[in-house]
């Protein structure tokens, strides 16, 4: 097999199998750093072994076997060192190589989710960690993203991100965060935290907070991979189904969010003929299933809204009244000023821009929207539709001052110029 083919096979196995291999190895090491080290070694060894013997039929199983063997060897070496240096080494109850907790040792309900990847996800998204640490650890440990790439996503230096990830891992160890699925009583709150991390990752991918490009395709793809995994591992969780539907609806139109020059294209101006009909159909099926499962949560309701947009033949033909109704339900499930702001956009299509502007003006006093660029941007759009060009231009300038993404800044500057020239 050619070196290029082997490298491609290893890269594919890294994308598909990393989480499974690492999660299975952590059960042996009970140490995140040690598990990462041996899993990385297993992938390196695959390059040579697969070149000599061919790619195995089950690459993930091959990698897991090698990684676990390396982990056991590492544990034996460490225990030997402890015996030889008894005065210098403090015994660790959770030393690598010790038998992993299993069976009765796991929390009640863990048997419902036998896949080790789920334990890894819940470890990364434990509430004892900050949200930034949760996202970084999920990217590093669950997705296998290189620290340098995570640093670029957060716009910090690689040493800074490496230090953050190290601190997060230490907190996992010091706080004795269990490598386990939460108990049934803890599960609803913890699932919401996990889904929120994936949603944040997707949002950062589809609209990068900073930088030159509007879309970070790598982050969007990682988020979708995670959502699919969670849907597979939590088949009874309707909100996991709803999150996957939401991300699929966004993914269906990702290629049309910018033009050939990388400039922002508004939803109403996007070429719907280029939207992916298979992804839209899949999102629609999942939304129907999530809604049928019981009272919908915030991700299912957002998915229903996104899917209505994706199914509409045009901006004008969108079922705006139904979207307002869905936003009303979303506000009850998730009382957020951002939801109220998005609802105002739909209200403008049903009751006109003046009615929507009144709602947006009322939101201006909400401190939670201070510094939120989409508030003045939405206000500017409504003012422009009412013919109040000078006020609209001023509002666009206010939004411009709050925006760090270059593509969004260029769009807002263009709106200011257009209004000033009218």
DRENDRENDREN-218993 format. One record per residue (C-alpha): residue in three letters; x, y, z. Coordinates in nm, 3 decimals. Last residue first. Layout:
// residues N
code_c1_c2_c3
ALA_X_Y_Z
...
***
This chain:
// residues 422
code_c1_c2_c3
UNK_-2.969_5.703_-0.076
UNK_-2.590_5.739_-0.055
UNK_-2.570_5.728_0.325
UNK_-2.795_5.423_0.330
UNK_-2.572_5.233_0.089
UNK_-2.253_5.333_0.270
UNK_-2.389_5.226_0.608
UNK_-2.507_4.894_0.461
UNK_-2.164_4.835_0.307
UNK_-1.999_4.901_0.642
UNK_-2.229_4.643_0.797
UNK_-2.135_4.381_0.537
UNK_-1.764_4.452_0.570
UNK_-1.787_4.429_0.948
UNK_-1.967_4.095_0.921
UNK_-1.695_3.955_0.698
UNK_-1.420_4.092_0.925
UNK_-1.559_3.943_1.247
UNK_-1.498_4.174_1.542
UNK_-1.838_4.343_1.565
UNK_-1.938_4.591_1.837
UNK_-1.837_4.911_1.658
UNK_-2.005_4.792_1.341
UNK_-2.331_4.746_1.533
UNK_-2.319_5.112_1.640
UNK_-2.243_5.213_1.281
UNK_-2.545_5.011_1.166
UNK_-2.756_5.200_1.421
UNK_-2.631_5.534_1.289
UNK_-2.710_5.428_0.932
UNK_-3.061_5.326_1.037
UNK_-3.121_5.658_1.210
UNK_-3.022_5.844_0.894
UNK_-3.225_5.610_0.673
UNK_-3.560_5.628_0.847
UNK_-3.743_5.478_0.547
UNK_-3.937_5.225_0.756
UNK_-3.742_4.938_0.604
UNK_-3.423_5.120_0.698
UNK_-3.542_5.151_1.059
UNK_-3.612_4.776_1.070
UNK_-3.265_4.691_0.938
UNK_-3.098_4.930_1.181
UNK_-3.283_4.782_1.479
UNK_-3.166_4.436_1.377
UNK_-2.807_4.561_1.352
UNK_-2.838_4.752_1.681
UNK_-2.938_4.428_1.860
UNK_-2.715_4.199_1.651
UNK_-2.400_4.358_1.791
UNK_-2.456_4.239_2.148
UNK_-2.249_4.481_2.359
UNK_-2.523_4.519_2.617
UNK_-2.780_4.250_2.537
UNK_-2.788_4.110_2.892
UNK_-2.838_4.463_3.021
UNK_-3.192_4.466_2.884
UNK_-3.283_4.830_2.816
UNK_-3.253_4.788_2.439
UNK_-3.510_4.507_2.448
UNK_-3.799_4.753_2.449
UNK_-3.661_4.916_2.134
UNK_-3.659_4.575_1.966
UNK_-4.025_4.516_2.053
UNK_-4.127_4.856_1.918
UNK_-3.921_4.792_1.606
UNK_-4.114_4.471_1.540
UNK_-4.446_4.651_1.536
UNK_-4.305_4.919_1.305
UNK_-4.142_4.659_1.076
UNK_-4.471_4.491_0.981
UNK_-4.714_4.256_1.154
UNK_-4.617_3.919_1.004
UNK_-4.274_3.976_0.849
UNK_-4.171_4.217_1.122
UNK_-4.288_3.967_1.383
UNK_-4.039_3.715_1.240
UNK_-3.751_3.957_1.298
UNK_-3.891_4.035_1.643
UNK_-3.867_3.665_1.734
UNK_-3.491_3.683_1.683
UNK_-3.474_3.963_1.939
UNK_-3.692_3.771_2.185
UNK_-3.467_3.466_2.145
UNK_-3.165_3.685_2.217
UNK_-3.346_3.825_2.520
UNK_-3.363_3.471_2.659
UNK_-3.648_3.298_2.839
UNK_-3.575_2.940_2.723
UNK_-3.878_2.709_2.737
UNK_-4.131_2.993_2.751
UNK_-3.938_3.197_2.495
UNK_-3.916_2.890_2.272
UNK_-4.295_2.849_2.277
UNK_-4.340_3.209_2.162
UNK_-4.064_3.154_1.905
UNK_-4.259_2.858_1.768
UNK_-4.571_3.073_1.732
UNK_-4.369_3.343_1.556
UNK_-4.235_3.075_1.319
UNK_-4.586_2.951_1.250
UNK_-4.692_3.303_1.157
UNK_-4.384_3.339_0.936
UNK_-4.457_3.037_0.720
UNK_-4.186_3.126_0.467
UNK_-4.318_3.229_0.124
UNK_-4.144_3.569_0.139
UNK_-3.803_3.419_0.206
UNK_-3.848_3.162_-0.068
UNK_-3.935_2.794_-0.126
UNK_-3.963_2.736_0.252
UNK_-3.825_2.400_0.369
UNK_-3.501_2.539_0.513
UNK_-3.679_2.821_0.697
UNK_-3.926_2.575_0.847
UNK_-3.630_2.354_0.939
UNK_-3.459_2.636_1.128
UNK_-3.774_2.707_1.329
UNK_-3.831_2.339_1.412
UNK_-3.465_2.303_1.505
UNK_-3.489_2.598_1.742
UNK_-3.790_2.430_1.902
UNK_-3.604_2.099_1.933
UNK_-3.302_2.271_2.085
UNK_-3.508_2.466_2.338
UNK_-3.713_2.174_2.465
UNK_-4.021_2.015_2.315
UNK_-4.300_1.863_2.527
UNK_-4.311_1.495_2.428
UNK_-4.150_1.247_2.188
UNK_-4.362_1.355_1.891
UNK_-4.173_1.684_1.866
UNK_-3.840_1.500_1.857
UNK_-3.960_1.260_1.584
UNK_-4.097_1.542_1.367
UNK_-3.775_1.735_1.415
UNK_-3.569_1.430_1.315
UNK_-3.763_1.380_0.994
UNK_-3.729_1.749_0.902
UNK_-3.354_1.748_0.968
UNK_-3.313_1.444_0.742
UNK_-3.513_1.613_0.466
UNK_-3.302_1.930_0.495
UNK_-2.983_1.724_0.485
UNK_-3.099_1.544_0.171
UNK_-3.211_1.870_0.009
UNK_-2.866_2.035_0.041
UNK_-2.916_2.407_-0.022
UNK_-2.784_2.519_-0.361
UNK_-3.129_2.586_-0.508
UNK_-3.192_2.805_-0.206
UNK_-2.949_3.067_-0.333
UNK_-2.917_3.295_-0.030
UNK_-3.068_3.645_-0.037
UNK_-3.325_3.607_0.245
UNK_-3.069_3.428_0.460
UNK_-2.824_3.715_0.429
UNK_-2.505_3.665_0.226
UNK_-2.181_3.759_0.402
UNK_-1.878_3.819_0.181
UNK_-1.625_3.542_0.123
UNK_-1.545_3.653_-0.232
UNK_-1.731_3.360_-0.386
UNK_-2.037_3.445_-0.177
UNK_-2.097_3.363_0.188
UNK_-2.376_3.184_0.372
UNK_-2.444_2.966_0.067
UNK_-2.211_2.677_0.152
UNK_-2.358_2.649_0.503
UNK_-2.713_2.596_0.373
UNK_-2.772_2.230_0.458
UNK_-2.536_2.257_0.757
UNK_-2.777_2.491_0.933
UNK_-3.067_2.246_0.895
UNK_-2.836_1.961_0.995
UNK_-2.728_2.148_1.308
UNK_-3.087_2.200_1.418
UNK_-3.184_1.839_1.345
UNK_-2.886_1.715_1.549
UNK_-2.988_1.941_1.836
UNK_-3.347_1.817_1.822
UNK_-3.242_1.454_1.839
UNK_-3.022_1.531_2.140
UNK_-3.323_1.717_2.281
UNK_-3.541_1.410_2.233
UNK_-3.315_1.200_2.456
UNK_-3.411_0.834_2.407
UNK_-3.149_0.765_2.142
UNK_-2.867_0.898_2.361
UNK_-2.555_0.734_2.212
UNK_-2.656_0.771_1.848
UNK_-2.791_1.124_1.890
UNK_-2.477_1.210_2.086
UNK_-2.255_1.082_1.803
UNK_-2.450_1.271_1.540
UNK_-2.423_1.590_1.744
UNK_-2.050_1.536_1.788
UNK_-1.995_1.496_1.413
UNK_-2.206_1.808_1.350
UNK_-1.996_2.005_1.595
UNK_-1.673_1.888_1.432
UNK_-1.804_1.991_1.089
UNK_-1.899_2.339_1.206
UNK_-1.562_2.378_1.378
UNK_-1.370_2.283_1.064
UNK_-1.587_2.503_0.841
UNK_-1.513_2.820_1.037
UNK_-1.758_3.052_0.862
UNK_-1.748_3.433_0.848
UNK_-1.380_3.441_0.757
UNK_-1.143_3.723_0.859
UNK_-1.124_3.666_1.233
UNK_-1.362_3.707_1.523
UNK_-1.686_3.562_1.658
UNK_-1.695_3.300_1.380
UNK_-2.048_3.261_1.251
UNK_-2.117_2.903_1.135
UNK_-1.830_2.750_1.330
UNK_-1.874_2.951_1.647
UNK_-2.244_2.861_1.645
UNK_-2.157_2.493_1.599
UNK_-1.919_2.497_1.896
UNK_-2.178_2.674_2.107
UNK_-2.434_2.408_2.011
UNK_-2.192_2.128_2.101
UNK_-2.126_2.287_2.441
UNK_-2.500_2.341_2.496
UNK_-2.572_1.975_2.418
UNK_-2.326_1.868_2.688
UNK_-2.467_2.112_2.943
UNK_-2.824_2.002_2.862
UNK_-2.721_1.640_2.909
UNK_-2.583_1.729_3.252
UNK_-2.908_1.886_3.367
UNK_-3.120_1.594_3.243
UNK_-2.873_1.325_3.369
UNK_-2.831_1.419_3.733
UNK_-3.130_1.222_3.863
UNK_-3.059_0.932_3.625
UNK_-2.702_0.912_3.758
UNK_-2.430_1.074_3.551
UNK_-2.231_0.872_3.294
UNK_-1.883_0.798_3.418
UNK_-1.521_0.908_3.431
UNK_-1.572_1.069_3.767
UNK_-1.448_1.421_3.842
UNK_-1.201_1.368_4.125
UNK_-1.178_1.746_4.182
UNK_-0.800_1.717_4.167
UNK_-0.800_1.493_3.858
UNK_-1.058_1.681_3.649
UNK_-0.903_2.005_3.770
UNK_-0.567_1.886_3.646
UNK_-0.719_1.817_3.304
UNK_-0.864_2.167_3.292
UNK_-0.531_2.320_3.393
UNK_-0.355_2.124_3.116
UNK_-0.613_2.241_2.863
UNK_-0.560_2.602_2.965
UNK_-0.181_2.567_2.954
UNK_-0.194_2.417_2.605
UNK_-0.421_2.704_2.500
UNK_-0.171_2.963_2.619
UNK_0.123_2.773_2.466
UNK_-0.064_2.757_2.129
UNK_-0.129_3.131_2.125
UNK_-0.486_3.260_2.144
UNK_-0.750_3.320_1.877
UNK_-0.995_3.068_2.025
UNK_-1.015_2.870_1.700
UNK_-0.644_2.922_1.641
UNK_-0.567_2.780_1.986
UNK_-0.788_2.480_1.913
UNK_-0.585_2.421_1.596
UNK_-0.255_2.438_1.786
UNK_-0.391_2.200_2.050
UNK_-0.462_1.942_1.782
UNK_-0.825_1.832_1.749
UNK_-0.886_1.478_1.875
UNK_-1.263_1.524_1.864
UNK_-1.347_1.385_2.208
UNK_-1.023_1.475_2.386
UNK_-0.907_1.801_2.233
UNK_-1.233_1.950_2.104
UNK_-1.425_1.839_2.412
UNK_-1.147_1.968_2.638
UNK_-1.156_2.310_2.472
UNK_-1.536_2.334_2.484
UNK_-1.553_2.231_2.850
UNK_-1.266_2.463_2.941
UNK_-1.449_2.757_2.782
UNK_-1.768_2.659_2.969
UNK_-1.580_2.654_3.298
UNK_-1.527_2.316_3.459
UNK_-1.709_2.194_3.771
UNK_-2.018_2.151_3.553
UNK_-1.862_1.843_3.385
UNK_-1.851_1.879_3.007
UNK_-1.522_1.696_2.943
UNK_-1.618_1.413_3.179
UNK_-1.964_1.389_3.025
UNK_-1.811_1.354_2.678
UNK_-1.565_1.086_2.796
UNK_-1.839_0.883_2.962
UNK_-2.037_0.906_2.639
UNK_-1.742_0.782_2.438
UNK_-1.723_0.471_2.658
UNK_-2.040_0.331_2.500
UNK_-2.240_0.129_2.753
UNK_-2.515_0.388_2.794
UNK_-2.805_0.226_2.982
UNK_-2.550_0.051_3.199
UNK_-2.463_0.389_3.343
UNK_-2.808_0.414_3.500
UNK_-2.690_0.376_3.857
UNK_-2.340_0.511_3.886
UNK_-2.049_0.284_3.798
UNK_-1.887_0.064_4.061
UNK_-2.155_-0.203_4.022
UNK_-2.021_-0.292_3.674
UNK_-1.702_-0.107_3.595
UNK_-1.434_0.105_3.751
UNK_-1.105_0.067_3.572
UNK_-0.849_-0.178_3.699
UNK_-0.526_-0.004_3.792
UNK_-0.294_0.049_3.497
UNK_-0.256_0.418_3.553
UNK_-0.266_0.500_3.924
UNK_-0.604_0.594_4.069
UNK_-0.526_0.521_4.432
UNK_-0.195_0.701_4.390
UNK_0.100_0.585_4.598
UNK_0.341_0.867_4.687
UNK_0.676_0.823_4.516
UNK_1.011_0.932_4.658
UNK_1.046_0.703_4.955
UNK_0.930_0.393_4.771
UNK_1.167_0.443_4.475
UNK_1.208_0.089_4.341
UNK_0.849_-0.011_4.413
UNK_0.716_0.310_4.261
UNK_0.928_0.259_3.950
UNK_0.787_-0.089_3.905
UNK_0.435_0.050_3.941
UNK_0.513_0.308_3.673
UNK_0.653_0.048_3.434
UNK_0.349_-0.177_3.486
UNK_0.111_0.112_3.417
UNK_0.293_0.204_3.098
UNK_0.276_-0.158_2.980
UNK_-0.099_-0.163_3.051
UNK_-0.142_0.161_2.858
UNK_0.058_0.030_2.563
UNK_-0.166_-0.278_2.552
UNK_-0.475_-0.052_2.573
UNK_-0.346_0.160_2.284
UNK_-0.266_-0.141_2.065
UNK_-0.604_-0.304_2.123
UNK_-0.789_0.024_2.072
UNK_-0.602_0.095_1.747
UNK_-0.685_-0.248_1.603
UNK_-1.050_-0.220_1.714
UNK_-1.079_0.121_1.550
UNK_-0.919_0.003_1.228
UNK_-1.167_-0.284_1.182
UNK_-1.079_-0.460_0.856
UNK_-0.714_-0.383_0.915
UNK_-0.528_-0.152_0.674
UNK_-0.245_-0.345_0.509
UNK_0.032_-0.548_0.664
UNK_0.350_-0.347_0.604
UNK_0.202_0.003_0.547
UNK_-0.060_-0.071_0.812
UNK_0.209_-0.149_1.068
UNK_0.418_0.159_0.995
UNK_0.146_0.424_0.999
UNK_-0.045_0.234_1.270
UNK_0.248_0.278_1.510
UNK_0.195_0.655_1.503
UNK_-0.176_0.606_1.570
UNK_-0.096_0.383_1.868
UNK_0.152_0.639_2.003
UNK_-0.121_0.905_1.997
UNK_-0.341_0.663_2.190
UNK_-0.060_0.600_2.440
UNK_-0.007_0.969_2.518
UNK_-0.374_1.060_2.526
UNK_-0.444_0.784_2.778
UNK_-0.156_0.895_3.000
UNK_-0.278_1.254_2.994
UNK_-0.638_1.157_3.068
UNK_-0.561_0.927_3.360
UNK_-0.792_0.640_3.452
UNK_-0.532_0.435_3.261
UNK_-0.744_0.134_3.166
UNK_-1.087_0.300_3.136
UNK_-0.908_0.593_2.973
UNK_-0.811_0.356_2.691
UNK_-1.171_0.284_2.593
UNK_-1.247_0.656_2.578
UNK_-0.933_0.727_2.376
UNK_-1.012_0.460_2.116
UNK_-1.379_0.556_2.086
UNK_-1.306_0.929_2.062
UNK_-1.033_0.882_1.801
UNK_-1.230_0.643_1.581
UNK_-1.384_0.842_1.298
UNK_-1.150_1.139_1.256
UNK_-0.835_0.950_1.350
UNK_-0.940_0.649_1.145
UNK_-0.975_0.874_0.841
UNK_-0.632_1.022_0.904
UNK_-0.487_0.671_0.943
UNK_-0.646_0.562_0.615
UNK_-0.522_0.875_0.436
UNK_-0.170_0.820_0.568
UNK_-0.183_0.461_0.448
UNK_-0.301_0.565_0.102
UNK_-0.027_0.828_0.076
UNK_0.241_0.582_0.186
UNK_0.133_0.344_-0.092
UNK_0.000_0.000_0.000
***
